Amino acid sequence: MSLSLRPVAETEWPDWISLDEEAFGNAIPPHRAELYRRNTEFGRSLGAFDGDLLVGVTAVCSLTMAVPGGPIPVGGVTAVGVLPSHRRRGVLSALMTRQFSDLHEGGEAVAALHASEAVIYGRYGYGRAADGLSVRIPTAGAVFTRHAPADPALRLRVVRPADARDVFERVHAAVLDRRPGLYARTPARWDAVLSDEDSDRGEGALRAVVAEDDEGPRGYALFRMKASWDEHDVPDGELRLRDLFALDPAAYALLWRHVLDRDLVSHVTAVRPGDDPLIHLLADPRALRARWADELWFRLVHVGRALPARRYSAPVDVVIEVEDATCPWNAGRWRLTAGTSDARCEPSADPADVTLPVSALGAAYLGGRPLEALRAAGLARESRPGALRELSVAMSWEPAPWSGLIF
Ligand SMILES: CC(C)(COP(=O)(O)OP(=O)(O)OC[C@H]1O[C@@H](n2cnc3c(N)ncnc32)[C@H](O)[C@@H]1OP(=O)(O)O)[C@@H](O)C(=O)NCCC(=O)NCCS
């Protein structure tokens, strides 16, 4: 195999789609392929060619993503696939290495991705930065506590999703910087979110409800609902929640109440942030059946630019020895000096206080991964007693990170 790497031209899109379908073993309906194409930045794609044959692909989306302290540019790595005939011959490694050097030369200081399998990206310096809580809530036991916020001025309006897009866009943009991991959705991204062709309706048609008062919208929920009845003719429908965003706690509670109260629905399923206030709204938190899954992986492509780009929960002054075989420009000692409103990170000749693989910094970057736990797992060391805890506390953040939508 003689491998060459270059961006994939838009005219080569049919080859890209066939590769994607082969790698993932699925069939992409034509309108989904078109949405995928419109969400692709071809200039930021990278194809691996064996002669003329496209055998591997990846791309970067230019995201604006919230991190602790506010939104920053993040390289959203996506569309990773290798033709089955060429797997396990180093194609992905070649693509990842080139992508990092391209990003280092003129792109974002951090990269993020959603992984199809959790074992793939750690070797390239990605750390598991955000978890999704996959929940299944039987509606029968989903009673709220008496302290659930309420506002008599609020009312619900059932809308057709296509008619309320401007409401969704405004609410989502307004809450974007409240949670690390949330990212701005482009018009093409919203087109994909709201697509509701026959082949999108495996979990039922897309439905939506808006919470509003006389001043205007304060939140919305977007979901799919599928009616069914069990063998005793008891309603057993599922409501699959997609988005639930609100400007304030009362609207948030009302929207959750609504999705839990829909007629003929026996259970609601969703992937939520690990600290979803719903956990505290439920009188019986055990009503919520949950399991964890990795949601976002983060990679510091340029440590010196990435660490000052976020804010810190407490002042910290620590020399970090970074281990990074894939991006050697990161390897070495860096002094991170941060207050709660500014931060600096510079190369340092001082002895290291803590030693970390770059993946540990990626895992902690969004504030949801305590470094002490990584130390207990053998992923971090300290030479100055207490230094790791200082860094861990400074990097921690509330609320928990979560992106809410695969890019
Ligand atoms: C995952 C995928 C991109 C890997 O591509 P690849 O070209 O086979 O990967 P490489 O040959 O460069 O592998 C590099 C290393 O990662 C390991 N690796 C790669 N994919 C792996 C997987 N799915 N599980 C375990 N290890 C994996 C390889 O064994 C190799 O390890 P080594 O360096 O110790 O030998 C490819 O198998 C694929 O397209 N899978 C289906 C689609 C998919 O899941 N894409 C990822 C979307 S996030």
The ligand as an SDF file (V2000), in Angstrom:
LIG
                    3D

 48 50  0  0  0  0  0  0  0  0999 V2000
  -11.7190    2.6630   13.9730 C   0  0  0  0  0  0  0  0  0  0  0  0
  -10.9950    2.7080   12.6300 C   0  0  0  0  0  0  0  0  0  0  0  0
  -11.0850    4.1380   12.0530 C   0  0  0  0  0  0  0  0  0  0  0  0
   -9.5310    2.3320   12.8530 C   0  0  0  0  0  0  0  0  0  0  0  0
   -8.8010    2.5200   11.6490 O   0  0  0  0  0  0  0  0  0  0  0  0
   -7.4790    1.6630   11.3440 P   0  0  0  0  0  0  0  0  0  0  0  0
   -6.8660    2.2400   10.1200 O   0  0  0  0  0  0  0  0  0  0  0  0
   -7.8080    0.2280   11.3510 O   0  0  0  0  0  0  0  0  0  0  0  0
   -6.5800    2.0150   12.5930 O   0  0  0  0  0  0  0  0  0  0  0  0
   -4.9790    1.8370   12.6580 P   0  0  0  0  0  0  0  0  0  0  0  0
   -4.5600    0.6850   11.8240 O   0  0  0  0  0  0  0  0  0  0  0  0
   -4.3170    3.1440   12.3580 O   0  0  0  0  0  0  0  0  0  0  0  0
   -4.8360    1.4750   14.1810 O   0  0  0  0  0  0  0  0  0  0  0  0
   -3.9520    2.1230   15.0500 C   0  0  0  0  0  0  0  0  0  0  0  0
   -3.9790    1.3840   16.3760 C   0  0  0  0  0  0  0  0  0  0  0  0
   -5.2800    1.4620   16.9460 O   0  0  0  0  0  0  0  0  0  0  0  0
   -5.8030    0.1550   17.1880 C   0  0  0  0  0  0  0  0  0  0  0  0
   -7.2340    0.2200   16.8800 N   0  0  0  0  0  0  0  0  0  0  0  0
   -7.8070    0.8650   15.8580 C   0  0  0  0  0  0  0  0  0  0  0  0
   -9.1410    0.7120   15.9020 N   0  0  0  0  0  0  0  0  0  0  0  0
   -9.4140   -0.0420   16.9870 C   0  0  0  0  0  0  0  0  0  0  0  0
  -10.6140   -0.5420   17.5410 C   0  0  0  0  0  0  0  0  0  0  0  0
  -11.8070   -0.2850   16.9680 N   0  0  0  0  0  0  0  0  0  0  0  0
  -10.5130   -1.2800   18.6490 N   0  0  0  0  0  0  0  0  0  0  0  0
   -9.3150   -1.5450   19.2090 C   0  0  0  0  0  0  0  0  0  0  0  0
   -8.1340   -1.0940   18.7190 N   0  0  0  0  0  0  0  0  0  0  0  0
   -8.1910   -0.3570   17.6100 C   0  0  0  0  0  0  0  0  0  0  0  0
   -5.0510   -0.7280   16.2190 C   0  0  0  0  0  0  0  0  0  0  0  0
   -5.0350   -2.0760   16.6460 O   0  0  0  0  0  0  0  0  0  0  0  0
   -3.6810   -0.1120   16.2420 C   0  0  0  0  0  0  0  0  0  0  0  0
   -3.0270   -0.4980   17.4210 O   0  0  0  0  0  0  0  0  0  0  0  0
   -1.4320   -0.6500   17.4950 P   0  0  0  0  0  0  0  0  0  0  0  0
   -0.8890    0.7170   17.1630 O   0  0  0  0  0  0  0  0  0  0  0  0
   -1.1820   -1.0800   18.8680 O   0  0  0  0  0  0  0  0  0  0  0  0
   -1.1000   -1.6390   16.4370 O   0  0  0  0  0  0  0  0  0  0  0  0
  -11.6120    1.7180   11.6060 C   0  0  0  0  0  0  0  0  0  0  0  0
  -11.5180    0.4140   12.1480 O   0  0  0  0  0  0  0  0  0  0  0  0
  -13.0510    2.0070   11.2490 C   0  0  0  0  0  0  0  0  0  0  0  0
  -13.3140    2.7030   10.2830 O   0  0  0  0  0  0  0  0  0  0  0  0
  -14.0090    1.4790   12.0420 N   0  0  0  0  0  0  0  0  0  0  0  0
  -15.4390    1.5970   11.7710 C   0  0  0  0  0  0  0  0  0  0  0  0
  -15.9380    3.0290   11.8070 C   0  0  0  0  0  0  0  0  0  0  0  0
  -15.5950    3.7080   13.0880 C   0  0  0  0  0  0  0  0  0  0  0  0
  -15.8540    3.1950   14.1790 O   0  0  0  0  0  0  0  0  0  0  0  0
  -15.0210    4.9120   12.9740 N   0  0  0  0  0  0  0  0  0  0  0  0
  -14.6500    5.7240   14.1170 C   0  0  0  0  0  0  0  0  0  0  0  0
  -15.7240    6.7510   14.3340 C   0  0  0  0  0  0  0  0  0  0  0  0
  -15.4560    7.7010   15.7920 S   0  0  0  0  0  0  0  0  0  0  0  0
  1  2  1  0
  2  3  1  0
  2  4  1  0
  2 36  1  0
  4  5  1  0
  5  6  1  0
  6  7  2  0
  6  8  1  0
  6  9  1  0
  9 10  1  0
 10 11  2  0
 10 12  1  0
 10 13  1  0
 13 14  1  0
 14 15  1  0
 15 16  1  0
 15 30  1  0
 16 17  1  0
 17 18  1  0
 17 28  1  0
 18 19  1  0
 18 27  1  0
 19 20  2  0
 20 21  1  0
 21 22  1  0
 21 27  2  0
 22 23  1  0
 22 24  2  0
 24 25  1  0
 25 26  2  0
 26 27  1  0
 28 29  1  0
 28 30  1  0
 30 31  1  0
 31 32  1  0
 32 33  2  0
 32 34  1  0
 32 35  1  0
 36 37  1  0
 36 38  1  0
 38 39  2  0
 38 40  1  0
 40 41  1  0
 41 42  1  0
 42 43  1  0
 43 44  2  0
 43 45  1  0
 45 46  1  0
 46 47  1  0
 47 48  1  0
M  END
$$$$
